[in-house]
Amino acid sequence: MDEWLEAIALMETANSLATFAFNHPEYIFPEVGGEMSGTGGEGIGHPLIPENECVKNDWKIDGQEQCHIVTGSNMSGKSTFLRSVG
């Protein structure tokens, strides 16, 4: 039974991702580059927030940087930004 439930879960996951990709053809999926110099993106926004309401940000970390500190007042979008980057 456990193997069947795991198979169903994998199919549901693949179906959800395929439906999202079909409904959002303009969405760009991440690509892994050849260099290991850092990570980042331009126009990063949460995929589940409607396009006209979504605030998009550019972000990158490279070189000698090891971390970024995200600060701000309550309800300013810190958690949404971190989810988008994740």
C-alpha positions, 0 to 999 in steps of 0.5 A: 500500500505504501508503494502505491501511495508513493506512486500516486503522490509522484503522479500528483506532483508531476501533474501539478507542475505540468498544469502550472507550466501549461497555464503560465507559458511565460514563466521561466524555469531556472537553469543550472549554469556551468560556472559555480560562481554564485546564484541569482535572478532577475525579476524574481516573483512568487509564482502563485501571486497574480501577475498584476499584484506580484512585486518582482525583485532582482537578486544575486549572491556571488564572489566573496558574499556568503549571505544576505540579511533581509530586513523590513517592517511587518507585512512588507514581503520578506517571507514572500521574497524568500519563498520566491528565491527558494 
